[in-house]
Amino acid sequence: MRITAKTKICMVIGDPIEHSFSPQMHNAGYKALHIDNQYVYIACRVSIHTIDSFIKGAKATNIHGISCTMPHKIAVMPYLDEIDKVAKKIGAVNTIINNDGKLVGYNTDWLGVLTPLEKLTSLQNKKVALIGAGGAARAVAYAITNKGAKLLIFNRTIDKAKTLAEEFGGTAYPLNAAEIINNADIIINTTSVGLHDKKETPLPQKYITKNHIIFDVIYGHETRLLKEAKKQGAQIIQGREMLLYQGLAQFKLYTGHDAPETVMRKVLL
């Protein structure tokens, strides 16, 4: 690191945040492009109850870029000065740029979902079972419906699933309707189940087959969902793939430079 008084600060906020790999990934990219004197990336734990104070502080201290993870993707939106049209359609923000005191929100999560999926299959007319209805789920819904997939949303709170289904043209189901999940081509978990307790899974193994593609957005360790999917012979996508591809798009927004994908992937591996 070649930090000076001119170095711009970027950060990821969440609660919890200690598990995040974003600082290592972005800082490795800065170093590879020899711009580590211009940018530095850190992590800050921010409570959902203090998000308004944080935004005021970010403006006051001229923080250059902010990445939002759970639980801030939706909660931060009322405090921004402007929201990009894609992020507005998704209804969630994962990237904030400070333009001379004007905070503009973007969403790159949908690219983090779409890119690794399209490396494996076309999404046209595929049935996609989406587990969860939070900020990450909204990005998934936007990504897959834009490519002609059929959206099935499963959530513990059925009303949230219905709201998301109405916005993106999907169908809502309770989380325990696993026999319907079984008929999907692709299953994507966007909940935190498996993040804190590696023994937890949002979907029993018996509902997974070798014909499924299983995508878990949780990263940092291989979740029980993915381990059991491999046992069943399903294709899997690790959460680090979403982290990488949404991060590459963020990197471009923060710096104006194309991200060094090979270097940033190596950090995650």
Summary of the structure (lengths in Angstrom):
residues: 269
radius of gyration: 18.3
end to end distance: 21.5
largest distance: 57.5
contacts: 925
relative contact order: 0.14
helix: 41%
strand: 21%
